[in-house]
Amino acid sequence: MQYIILNGKTPTHDFKNGEGTYTKEEAMEFDNVAVMVPKGYIVLDFDTTSDAELMLKIIDALQLKTKVMKTTRGIHCWFKASDKDPKNFIKQRLAIGLYCDRKSGGRNAYVKIKQDGKVREWIRPVKMKDIQEVPKWLTAVSSPSNKFNFKGMGDGSGRNQELFDYIVYLQAKGFNRDEIRDTIPIINDYIFDDPLSELEIATICRDEAFKPDEEINAQIKKANFNHVEIAEELIEEYTLINYNNCIHEYKDGCYIPCEMLGRYIRKKVYAIKNNQRNEIVAYINDMEKINGRNLKVYPYIITTKNTRYNLKTGECLPFDKSIIDFAQIPVVYDPSAYCADLDKMLNRVFLADREVINLFEEMLGATLLKHNRYQKAFLFYGGGSNGKSTILDLIKTFLGARNFSAIALEKVTDRFNTVELENKLANIGDDIDNVTIKDTGTLKKLFSGNSIMVERKGERPYTIEPYATHIYSCNAIPRSFDKSDGFYRRWILIPFDARFTADDEDYDPLIGEKITTEEALSYLLNLAIRGVKRLITKGKFTEPARVKSALNKYKTDNSTVLTYIEDQDLTEYYMLDKPKDVLYSEFVDWCKLSGIKTSNITGKKGFYREVVDKFGFEEKATQKGDGKRYFIEKL
């Protein structure tokens, strides 16, 4: 049992879900103490002398197994809960006509056991394990009203008709016939001032007094429809939230778009009308809205099938509905997991280049981070039968279908496509050959995790900060109009130079299955964790020689200016020795001789900028004695 300290009726300290409580030995040193109601139990608080006395008579007469504590004005009666998650209530009328409060376990409810230094007395002690489940006739059926006030009723007060009407009322409240036949005699024997005879009670409870079940069920559905109550039940039962005007539910350790809301509503009210359904949905949509401005993101915590893992500290954390997270990878965290087939495959695909394998581990680890502070995108390139597809399929299986988008590079900046990146761990775009990269401004924002405006069709735009790691694949690297360092430095190009054929001695057509078993994926997670920890420690990705060489080659292939410089073997001294306009004229002549259309020849400004970037010259040129402008070295 867990205890809290009170000041009057108010706790003197914070507590929640058992945290911040005291042991009995610690608590009893204080003058005012309460005990938390354990989950699975309820306490009925009869707060008037008359109701408490009547309840005690019933307990003793029926030999109910309930713990009873005497309070200042009444009694507390402990029962096991009949519902899975009973609610607390105040001043509700029970089926037998008495009024009480209910304190329910699991809802931070507590009852006072010591007041002003005096411990309250257990007047009906029963061991907790022997306490019985609360009878149906001790459940609440309504708030106070002038109808069915049984206390004090005697001869001539209309007891028979009142009980007869009460049968139908209890039926509408969900009581079955046996439960009603248990309730009526208790009211008669202990609540009425003058009881009716057994014969009269038998007549009142005859079968003909009950309405057919079909009629009652229809009446319940019609009378009990309350869109607020149903919506609140759905919100609590499925832990619903409204994130950016999209209803999400808590499932598998994270929040996902609630695609089953209609079915959940029908489960509550089967024969529901469209207008009633719309009322429920509208109420749920009007919940407090969560968006990027008021959402707390935990960038280093990833949810797996069996824990929430802190990538920075290595700590395993419990699942927690109060923490809003949108991704759970379908992988079990098991630090002891190992898969030899996975190691073998990575070595074959990456040609046993340890640095490239390290980079792969870091990239995979980066997909688990909910930030893009390293500002990199990855491009797998190379001809067919080289392992690209195997690696991409492995990453997709590892992340889970819910956690990545699959937007092609040339479409990822489109107006209605960027919204698909919201809450995704990665964007994996296959086969981007034969395209030219154009909207590099938006691309650089996406790769860097900067705020961008997104919108769904027919809805208002809103802002997100995407953290998806971008991974693309191609046979030939696409060209780009952007030749700036800001564009190039965001790319990590990983060459896939291996070749696989069915004639290979170690060819394995089942390798895809072997590297996606539960054990293999757990081992892959260990590699990703190793990689991301290395990334966090170093502050940057590993830079293998093959990868740096690939980027430099791409810069040259992507630029007629750099291709010209390389083709003509132009040195820094050559570029410094000639006027800028002469250098540009020579470049234009070379382009024409090379068959490049005049419309595709880089302009002067672009030419000068690329030369400055290539050789590290000063942005501003200098004018020499001949009146012409020359490039100059940076000091």
N, C-alpha and C positions, 0 to 999 in steps of 0.2 A: 504494500500500500504506500501511497505517496501523500505527503502532507504539505500544507502551506500555512503561513502565519498571517493572522488577520489584525486589522485595527478596526474594531467594531465588526462590520460586515464586509469591509473592503480589504483585499490582500495588500500586504505591505511590500510585495516584491513581484517582479514579472515571472510568469511561468507559462509554459505552453507544451502540450504533448509530452508531459512528464519531465521536461527540462525546467530547472530552477526550483525544484521541489526539495523537501526535507525528508529524512527518515523519521520514524516515530520517535526514536530516542532524542533526536535533535529538536523536533518540533515541540515535544512535551515540556521543554524548559520554558516555553512562552505561555502567556496567560490566555491568549485567544488563538485557537488552532482549528483548522478544517482539514478534512480528508478528501482527496480526489476520488470521485466515483470511478471505479475501474471499468474498462471497456467490457461490454457484455452484461452490465448491471444497470439498474435504475433505482432511484430513491424517490418514493412518494412522500411528499411533505404535507401532512394534514395540519393546517395552521390555526384551526379553531378548536376549542375544547369539545364542543358537541360532536363535530365530525370525527375527532380523534377518539372519543369514547365509543362512538358507534363502530368505528373501524376496529378497535381493540376487541369489541364483543364478537365481531365477525371472525377475526383472526383466531380467537380462542375457541369459538363454537365449531369452526370448520378445520381447526388445527392446521392452519396455514404455516408452512415453513418459511418464515420471514424474520429477519433480524429487525427488532424494533427499538429505537432509541427515543427516550423522552426528551422533549424540547421545552422551551419556555412556555409556549401556549398549546403545544400539541405533540405529535409524534412523527418520526421518520421511519418509513417501512422500506426495507431493502428486498428487491426481487431480481431474479435474472430477467434480462430483456427478452421479449418475444420477437421483436423486430431486429433486423440485422444492424440498423443504424438509427435507433430511436432519437427523436428530437426532444429538446427541453421544452417545457411549457409552463405558464404561470396561470393560476386560478382557472383551471378547466374543470368542467363537470364530468365525472366518471359515469359509466353506464349504470351504476347502482344509485346515482343521485347525490353522492358526496362530491365535495370540491377539494382539489389539491393542486400543488405545484409538482412538476416532475424534473428531476435532475438525472441526466443520462450520461453514462460512461462514454468516453471518446469525444466529448464535446466540451472539455475543460470545465465540467461541472464539479462542484464541491459542496460538502455539507459541514456545518460547524459541529465539532465534537467536544470543544472546551471553550467555556466562556468565563471571562473575568477570573481565571485561575481555577475554575471548577469544571471537572470532567463530567460530561453528560452521561446519564445512566442508561445502560442497555437493559430494558425491562423485559424483552423477549430475546435472549441470546440464542443464536443459531450459528453454526459454523458456516463460513462462506461457501464451502463445497456442497453443503446440504440445502442451501437456499433454493426454493422452487421458482419456476418461471411464473411471471405475473399472469394471473387469470385474465381472460378476455373481459370479464365484467369490471375490471379495474383499468380499462383503457378509456381515454377521453372520447366523448361523442359530440360535445358541443361546448360553446362558450355559455356563460350564464344567461338565462332568459326566464320568463315567467311560466314557461310550459314545462311539464313533467317535474315539478317541484314536489318530490315525494315525502320529504321530511315533514313530519307533523300531521300527515293526512290520517284521518280517522273515519269513523262511521258517518255517512252522509256527505262525504267530500268528493264523491265521484271516482273512488279508487278503481272500480272495475273498468269503467270506460277509459280511464287514463291509462291503465295497464294494457287494455286492448289496443288503444291507439299507439302505445309505446312499442308494441311488437312490430308493427309496420315501420315505425321510425327506426328501430334497431336494424331491421332488415335492410333499410336504405343506407345504413351506416356500415354495412358489410358483415353483420352478425348472421351466422347460420342458425338453423332451428335449435340445435342442441345448445348452442351458446346462449340463445335467448331463454331457453327453458332452464338454464342454470342461473340466469340473471334475475328473472321475475321472482322466484321464491326468496332470494336474498333481500330484494327490495321489500317484499311482503313481510318477512320474518324480522328484519332488523331496522328498516328505515321508516316504515309506517308506524304511527303511534298505535293504531289498532289494526292488527293483521286480518286478512280475509281467511276464510276457511280453506282447507286443502281442496275440498270439492270445487270451490269457486276458482281457485288457482288452476285446477285441472281443466275447468271449463274455459277459462281465459286462454290457456295454452294449447287448446285442441288444434288439430291440423287445419281446420277450416278458418282459424283466426289468421293464418299466414297467407300472404299473397303468393301466387306462383313465382318461382325463381326468375322466369323469363321477364315477367312484368317488373319485378324489382330491379333486375339488371338494366332494363331500359330506363327505368326511373332514375337509377343512380347516374347513368351516363348523362341524362338530360339535366338533372338537378345539380350534379357535382361539377359540371364543366366550369373551370376557373382558369383562364389562360395564364394568369399570373402565377397561381399555385403550380400548375403543370410545368410552366417554363422554369420556375425556380427549382422544381424537382429535377428537371432535365439538366439544368446548369450544375446542380450539385452531384447528381448521379454520374454524369459523364465528364465532369470537370471541364465545362465549356468556357472559352474566352473569345473575345472579339478582337482579333488582331488585324489592323488595317482593313476593317469592314469585311473580314472573312472569319466565319465561325470556325474555331479549332476545338478539338477534343483531346484530352490526355489519354494517350494509348502507347503501350510498349515503352514507357519511360520518357516520352516526349510529346509535344503537341503537334497534331497533324490536322489538315483541313477536314472538317466534319462533313463527310459525304453521305452519312447515314441519318441525318437529322430527321428527314421525313419518316423513315422507318422507326426511329426512336419515338416520335410523336404518336404514330399509329399503335405502337406497342403500349403506350399509356392510354390512349383513347382510340379504340379500333374503328368505330363508325364515326369518325370525325368529319365535319364539314370543312370545305375549303376555307371559308371565312374564319372558322375557329383555328384551323391550322395557321392561317396567315397572322392571326392575333398572337399566337405563341411565338412564331418566327420573328415577328416585329418586336416583341418584348425582349427576346434573346439578343436581337440585333442592337437593341438600345442599351445593352450592358455598357459599363465603362470601357471605352475603347483603348486598346493598347497599340502603340506604334513605335517607330524607331526612336522617338524623342523620350518616351517614358519607359522603354524596355531596357532592363539591365542585361547586358550580354556578358557571358563568362567565356572569354576568348580561348582559354587554355583547357577547358573542361569538355571532354567528349563522352557522350553516353553510348555504352555498349550494351550487349544483351544482358549482362550480369552486374554491371556497376557503372558509376560515373567516374571517369578517370581524369585526374589533373595531370596534363602533359608536362607541366612545369615542375611540380613537386613530386610526382609519382604517387600521390595519395588516391586511394579508392574511396569514393563517397557514396552514400545511400541515395536511392531514387527519391525525388522530392517534387511533389505536384506544385508546390509554391514557386519553384524555379521554372521559368518559362524557357524551354529549349525546344528547337524544332527538328533536331536530327538525332536519330539513334542508328548507329551502324549495326548491321546484322552479324556481329562478330562477338565471340566470347573472349573476354580478357583473361589470358592464361599465360603468365610470365614464363612457365616451364614448357610451353608448346614448341615443337620443332617439326619441320618438314624438309627432308632431304631433297625431295623432288622439286620443291620451290627453289632451294639454293642452286640446284643443278640447272634449272631453267633460266634463272637470272644470269648465271655465269655464261650460259650458251648464248643468250640473247645479247648480252652486253660484252661479249668477247673476253670475259674474265677480267675486265678493266675495273679494278677495285674502286677507283674514283668515280666512274660512271654509276656503279652500283650504289655507292654512297649518295650520289646525287639523286638517284631514283628513290632511295629511302627517305631523303630529306623532302623531296617533292611529295611523296605519299603522306609523310607526316604533316606537311604544310596544308594538305586538304582537310586535316582534322582541326586546324586552327580557325577561329572565327574572327580573323582579321587578315588584311592583305598588306601588312607593313613591309614585307620584303619586295613587293611590287614587281613580281615576275610572272610571266606566262610561259608555258612549255610547248614546244613543237617537236613532235616525233616525225622524222622524215626518213625516207629511203624507199627503195623498190619493194615489190611484193615478196612474200615468203621469207620475211625477216624477223618475225616475232612481234611486230607492232600490234596486230589485232589481238594476239594472246595477252599482251601486257594491258591493252585497253580493256579487254573483257575482264581481266583480273581486277583492275581498279574499280570497274563498275560493280562487280560482285561484292567487292570489299566494302564499298560505300553504301550499297543498297539503292534500289531504283528510285526511292523517294528522295534521295539526298544529292542527286546530280541532275543537271539539265543537259540537253544534247543539242545545243544551238550551234549551227555552223558559223565559222569565223566571219564570213561575209554577211551573215544575218544577225549577229549577236547585238549589233548597235541599232537594229530596227526599232521603231517606235513601240510596238507592242511585244517585242521579244525580251527586252531587258527585264521586264517584270518577272520573267521565268527564273531569273537568277536569285530572287528573294529567298533567303534562308537555305540556299543550296551550298553544299560543301565544295562542289566542283561543277564546272561546265566542260563536258567532254565532246568535242566536235570532230567527227571523222571526215576524212576525204575532202580536203579543202583545195584540191588541185584546180589549176586553170582559173584562178581568181586574182584580182588585184585588190590589195588592202587599201581602202579609201578613208573611211571615217576614223582616222587614228586618234583624233582628239578624244572621242568617247571611249575608244579602246583603252587608251592610257588611263582614263578614269576608272574603267572597270578593272583593269589589272592592278590598280593601286588601291582599290577599295574606297575611292572618293564618293561623296554623296552624288546621286543622280536622280533625276525625276523619271518616274515610271508610271504607266497607266494600263489598266485593263480596258478592253473595249466597252464603251458605254458607261465608264465610271470616271470619277475625278482623279486626276494625277496625284501622286504623293511621292515622298522622297524616301529612298532606302540607301543604306551603305552596304553594298554587296561584298561578301567575303569569299565568294567562290574562287577556287584556284582554277585557272583556265589551262586546259590541256587539249591540244589539237594534233591531228596527224595528217600527213600528206606524202605523196610520192616525190613531188618537187615543191620546193619552198615558194610560196606566192610572192610576187613583186609588190612593192608598196610605193606610193607617191611620197611618203614621208621618209626623208633621208636623215632625220635629226638623231643626235645621240640619245635624246629622250625617248625616241621610239625604239632604237636598237637595244638600249640597255635594259629594256623590260622583257626581252626575249631570251629564253634559254633553249637553244636548238640541240636536240639529242639525236645524233645519227644512229640509225639502225643498219649496221653493216653486215650483220650475220646473214647466212643463207641456209634455209632448211628445205630438204627434199625427202620424199618417202624412201629414197635410197640410202639416206644417212644410216650409219651403223647404229646410232642411238635414237633413231626416229621413234617417237611415241605418240600414236594418234589419240591416246587417252590423257595426254598431259593436262588438258584443260580441266578434266574432272579431278585429277590428282592434286592440283594446286588450288582447288576451291573447296576442299573438305573443311569441316569445322576446325580440325587441328591445323590445317595449312593456313586458313584465314587468321587464326589466333597467332600463328607464327608471323604472318605478314604484318599483323598489328604490332607485334614486338619489334619488327624491323622499322615500321613507321615511327614508333615511339623512340627508338634509337636514333633515327634520322632527325626527328624534330627536336630532340634534345641537343643534338649536335648543331642543328641550325640555330637554336636559341642561344647556345653558348658562343658560337662564332659570329653570329649576327649576319651571316650571309650564306648562300648556297656554295657547296663545293664547286670548283671551276676546273674540271678535267681539261687536259690539253686538247683532246678531240673536240670537246664542246666549244672551247674558245676558238679553235681553228674553224669550226663550222660557222660561227657567227661572223668571223672576219671574212670568210669566203662569201657569205651571204651579203655582207655590206658591199663587197666588190661587184658581185653578180647583180645586185639590185640597183647599182648606180652606174650610169654611163660615164660619170666623172671619174669615179674610182677605177672603173674598167680601163678608161683612157690612160690614167696615171700609171696603172700597172702594165698595160700593153706597151707604153712608150718608155717604161722604166724611168720615170721622172723622179728626180731627187729633190730633197728640200732645198739644196743650193740652187738648183735649176729654177725652182719656183720663186726663190727670193731674188734671182738675178734679172728676171724679165718683168716688164710692166704688166699690170693686171690685164689690161685690154688686149695686149699681144698674146698672153697666155690663153685668154678666152677665144681669140681668133683662131689660134692653133687647134684648140679643142673643137671648135665648130668645123674646121676643115677635116679633122680626123673623123668626126661623126658623119659627114657627107661621104667621105671615102668608104666608110664602114657600112653605108647603105641605110643609115638612120634617117627617117623622115624629118624634114625641117620642123614640123609641128611637134615632134617628140624630143627635140634637142633641148636640154636643160638651159634655162635662161641665165643671164649674167649673175643675178643675185644668188640663184641656187648654186651656180658654179663656184662663186666666191665663198659661199657658206661651207660647201663641202670641202674645199681646199683648206679653209681655216680649221675645220674639224679634223681633217686627215693629218695635217702637219702641226697642229697646235699653234698656229700663228695668232697674232693680235687681230681683234675684230676690225679695228680701224687701220687703213693703209697709210703709208707715208708718201709725201710728194718729194721727189728728188730734184736735182738741178735741171734735169731735162724737162721738168714740168709734168712728168708722168707719175702715176701712183703705183707703188710697189707694196707687196706683202712684207711684213716685218715679223721677226721672231718675238715671242713673248719674253719679257724680262724675268 
